């Protein structure tokens, strides 16, 4: 499966505490981005992948001081979890890069991983 999310990539935000209820929640911008990832994954798949998977993601960002690559990856993986594959423990390989661009977007590809043995 392969898809593109237009707009500035959103890193995984730190959980926030609701002081009134004492519960933690995901920041709204992170939740919206993860939802876009999930929606695109569901619309591209015929079924949830089983077995080992590889995730290839390219982040195109217009920001002068871009977000950490690991936090960007986390938001994509959390959006894919249970929508492209059953559990993120299936991810055996991740290829990611961040590129400066005037056309911000996130390009995601999920595919079966090639079996490797040692």
Residue pairs with C-beta under 8 A, 6 or more apart in sequence:
1 41
1 44
1 45
1 84
1 109
1 110
1 111
2 44
2 107
2 108
2 109
2 110
3 40
3 41
3 43
3 44
3 107
3 108
4 105
4 106
4 107
4 108
5 33
5 36
5 37
5 40
5 105
5 106
5 108
6 104
6 105
7 104
7 105
8 61
8 62
8 63
8 104
9 33
9 59
9 60
9 61
9 67
9 72
9 75
9 98
9 104
9 105
9 106
10 29
10 30
10 32
10 33
10 67
10 72
10 75
11 30
11 67
11 68
11 71
11 72
11 74
11 75
12 30
12 71
12 72
12 74
12 75
12 78
13 26
13 27
13 29
13 30
14 27
15 24
15 25
15 26
16 24
16 25
16 26
16 27
17 23
17 24
18 24
18 25
26 34
30 75
33 75
33 79
34 75
34 78
34 79
35 79
36 79
37 75
37 76
37 78
37 79
37 80
37 83
37 106
37 108
38 79
38 80
38 82
38 83
40 108
41 79
41 80
41 83
41 84
41 108
41 110
42 83
45 83
45 84
48 82
48 83
48 84
48 85
48 86
49 84
49 85
49 86
49 90
49 110
49 112
50 85
50 86
50 90
51 90
51 112
51 113
52 90
52 91
52 92
52 112
52 113
52 115
53 84
53 85
53 90
53 91
53 92
53 110
53 111
53 112
53 113
54 91
54 92
54 93
54 94
54 95
54 110
54 111
54 112
54 113
54 114
55 76
55 77
55 80
55 91
55 93
55 94
55 95
55 96
55 108
55 109
55 110
56 94
56 95
56 96
56 108
56 109
56 110
56 111
57 72
57 73
57 76
57 94
57 95
57 96
57 106
57 107
57 108
57 109
58 96
58 97
58 98
58 99
58 106
58 107
59 66
59 69
59 72
59 96
59 97
59 98
59 99
59 106
60 98
60 99
60 100
60 101
60 103
60 104
60 105
60 106
60 107
61 67
61 98
61 99
61 100
61 101
61 104
62 100
62 101
62 102
62 103
62 104
66 98
66 100
69 96
69 97
69 98
72 96
72 98
72 106
73 94
73 96
76 106
76 108
77 88
77 91
77 94
78 88
80 88
80 108
80 110
81 87
81 88
84 110
85 91
85 110
92 113
93 113
